[in-house]
Amino acid sequence: MTDRPALYLLIPAVLLVAAVLPLPYGYYTFLRLVVTVAAAITAYTSYQTARSMTWPTIVMGLVAFLFNPVVPVALSRSVWLPIDLLTAGVFGYMALRNEPTQGTEA
């Protein structure tokens, strides 16, 4: 078993924190894609590990829906700011938690 956090979860967390800066529109489109993919992978992995709907499965499924770039949810910047920071915290927590996942036991 490894003690290092899941890098694929820390990357969207850092990108979400950076989203509070005034950046070009293309960054936010890229952010939606990265967050959606990471959230979908996490939701799927969580479901496959537990074989049931657990809170990580539900939360990450909602994150994937909210950030999806195909049918974007249109919210003002002032509404996105706390959502971005909260979602960054969720990704950070998911990356750093110490629950074993399927296939990592020795």
N, C-alpha and C positions, 0 to 999 in steps of 0.2 A: 504494500500500500504506500502511496505517496502522500507527503504532507504539504506539497505545494498547491496553491490555489489553481483553479481552472482558469487558464489564461483567456479562453474564449468568453468567459464571463467578465473578466476585468477590463478587456478592451472596450466593450460597449459602456461599461461604467465610467471609464475615463472620457470617452467621447460624449456621453451625456452631460458630464460636469462641464466640459468645454462648450457645450451648447448654450450656456448662459451668456457667452460672449456674442457680440454682434458679428456674425459670420455670414458669408454669402449663402444664398438660397440653396445652392447645390450641396453645401455641407449638410443641411438638414434633410435633404433627400437621401444622401449617402447614409446619414445617421439612421433614418427610418429603415433602410435596407439592413444595415448591420444589426440593429436592435431586434428587428423582426426575425431574422435568421437565428440569432443567439437565443431569443426567447422561445422560438419554436423548437429548437434542438433541446433546450432545457426542459420544456414541457413534455416533449416526447420521451426523453430519457427518464424523467421523473415518473411518468406513467408506466413505462416499461419496467422500471425497477420495482415500483410498489404494486403494479397490476391493479391499481385503483386510482380514483381521482383524489389526489392529495392537495394540500394548499399550494405547493410549488407548481403543480400541474395547472391549477386553476389560475393562479396569479400570472404565471408566464404565458398562459394562453390568452389572458386579457391584455397583457403587454403586447403580444404579437398582433392581436387585433387592433389595438389602439395605434401602434406605430406602423402598420402595414403601408407600404408605398403604392399598392395597387389601387385601393380605395381609401385615400387619405382622410383622416378625421381632421376637419378644419377648426382649429381653435386659435384664439389670439395668443400673441407672444406672452402676455402676462399670465395666461392660463397654462401654457406649456412650461414655463419656468419651474413651478413647483412640481409638475408632473415629471419633468426631466430629472430633477434632483432626487425625488422619491424613487424613481425607477433606477437611477444610479445606485442608490442605497440598497435596493432589492437585489440588483446584480452583484454588488459587492458582498452582501450577506450570503448570497447563494454560492459565490466563489470561495468564500472563506470558511463556511460552515464545515464541520468535521464529521458529517454523516457519510458512512461508506456507501459507495454506489456499486451496482452490480458489475462484476468483472474486475474489481480492484482488490478483492481479498486475495491474500497469498495462498 
